[in-house]
Amino acid sequence: MTTLFYMPGACSLAPHIVLEWIGAPFEAKRVRREAPELLAVNPAGAVPVLVEDDGWSLTQAGAILDYLAHKHPEADLLGGKGLRRRRAASVVILRHGRPASGLRADVCADALHHRRQRRRAAGGEDGRAGAGAQAPRPA
């Protein structure tokens, strides 16, 4: 199973959202920078790290997003062809400061929304499940 190593507050959210959107099975492992299991897959101790079944791994959010978009063309993460695709790319470039995969911003927003709905249904008032859930930030 594909595994995503992540840390809250790091650049792991976009790959996490895209994996949710794709719908293929994956495991999300929350780690700390010095965690031995993270250092085993990325000696730099940085996240995100995507690890495939065969042990192949990839770091950097932009590279992971591009890889997932090409691995799962059925998810239409690249936003089609031509101008539509370039407009989607401009959103990613704005976010990451460099060319990346051109993932559709609407796909990411929808996936996050659906994930929050599932978590609310599981008991987290603000979309965060489990103990330690925080109150929503004021608007």
C-alpha positions in Angstrom: 0.0 0.0 0.0 1.2 3.5 -0.7 2.3 5.3 2.4 2.5 9.1 3.0 4.7 10.3 5.8 3.5 13.7 7.1 3.9 16.2 9.9 1.3 18.8 10.8 2.4 22.3 9.7 4.7 20.9 7.0 4.0 20.9 3.2 2.2 17.5 3.5 -1.4 18.7 3.1 -1.7 18.9 -0.7 -0.4 15.3 -1.3 -2.7 14.1 1.5 -5.7 15.8 -0.1 -4.8 14.4 -3.5 -4.5 10.9 -2.2 -8.0 11.3 -0.6 -9.4 12.6 -3.9 -7.9 9.7 -5.9 -9.6 7.2 -3.7 -6.9 4.5 -4.0 -5.9 2.9 -0.7 -3.1 4.6 1.2 -1.8 4.9 4.7 -1.0 8.2 6.2 1.7 8.1 8.9 2.1 11.1 11.2 5.7 11.3 12.2 8.2 13.6 14.0 11.2 14.9 12.2 13.6 12.7 14.2 11.5 9.5 14.0 13.6 6.5 13.0 10.9 5.3 10.5 11.0 8.7 8.7 14.8 8.8 8.7 14.8 5.3 7.2 12.9 6.6 4.1 14.4 10.1 4.1 17.6 10.7 5.9 17.0 14.4 5.7 14.0 13.9 8.0 11.8 16.1 5.9 8.2 15.4 4.8 6.2 14.7 2.8 7.6 11.4 1.7 5.6 9.0 -0.5 6.6 5.4 -0.3 5.3 2.8 -2.8 4.8 -0.9 -2.1 8.1 -1.9 -3.6 10.0 0.6 -1.3 10.5 3.3 -4.0 10.1 6.7 -2.4 9.7 10.3 -3.5 10.1 13.5 -1.5 9.0 17.1 -2.1 5.3 18.0 -2.4 5.4 19.2 -6.0 7.2 16.1 -7.2 4.7 13.9 -5.3 1.7 15.8 -6.8 3.1 15.4 -10.3 3.8 11.7 -9.8 0.3 11.1 -8.4 -1.4 13.0 -11.2 0.4 10.9 -13.8 0.0 7.6 -12.0 -3.8 8.2 -11.7 -4.9 9.9 -15.0 -8.5 8.7 -14.3 -8.7 11.3 -11.4 -8.3 14.1 -14.0 -6.0 16.0 -11.6 -4.2 17.8 -14.4 -7.3 19.6 -15.6 -7.5 18.4 -19.2 -5.5 20.0 -22.0 -4.6 23.4 -23.4 -5.6 26.6 -21.6 -7.5 24.8 -18.8 -4.4 22.9 -17.9 -2.2 26.0 -17.9 -4.6 27.9 -15.7 -4.5 25.0 -13.2 -0.7 25.0 -13.4 -0.6 28.7 -12.6 -2.4 28.0 -9.3 0.3 25.4 -8.4 3.1 27.6 -9.4 1.7 30.4 -7.3 1.5 28.0 -4.3 4.9 26.4 -4.7 6.8 29.2 -6.3 7.9 27.0 -9.2 6.4 24.8 -12.0 4.9 21.6 -10.7 2.1 19.3 -11.8 -0.7 21.7 -12.6 -3.1 20.1 -10.2 -6.6 21.5 -10.3 -7.3 23.8 -7.4 -11.0 22.8 -7.4 -10.0 19.1 -7.0 -8.0 19.9 -3.9 -10.7 22.1 -2.4 -13.4 19.5 -3.0 -11.3 16.7 -1.6 -10.6 18.6 1.6 -14.3 19.5 2.0 -15.3 15.8 1.6 -12.6 14.7 4.1 -13.9 17.2 6.7 -17.4 16.0 6.2 -16.4 12.4 6.8 -14.5 13.5 10.0 -17.4 15.4 11.3 -19.6 12.4 10.8 -17.0 10.4 12.8 -17.3 12.7 15.8 -15.0 15.7 15.3 -17.1 19.0 15.5 -14.8 21.0 13.3 -13.8 18.2 11.0 -10.9 16.9 13.2 -11.6 13.5 14.6 -10.5 12.3 18.0 -9.1 13.8 21.2 -7.4 17.1 21.0 -9.7 18.6 18.4 -9.4 22.3 18.4 -12.2 24.8 18.1 -12.6 26.4 14.6 -10.8 29.7 14.1 -12.9 32.8 14.1 -13.7 34.2 10.6 
